[in-house]
Amino acid sequence: MNEVINKSNWISVNDRLPELGEYVFIVIEMKYEHETEIETVVDIGWLNEDGDFDMINDWNEGQQYFQITHWQPIVLPKKEKE
């Protein structure tokens, strides 16, 4: 994973998956055709009824390698008292 993403703060998809339909942050590792490096991006996604992740953006266009490795819940900030 990229240095900016500390994987100890994320839940591995091998350990457990989010609830069906719950919006979460997801870590996507991908490699484009004719490239040697694996790029890591973060997006918002959800687990669909087929047990696969759907996501806001379409990252798998023209990629040779594409894998969702980690996720974490989206926690909204608390509203400040006025």
Disulfide bonds with the S-S distance in Angstrom:
none
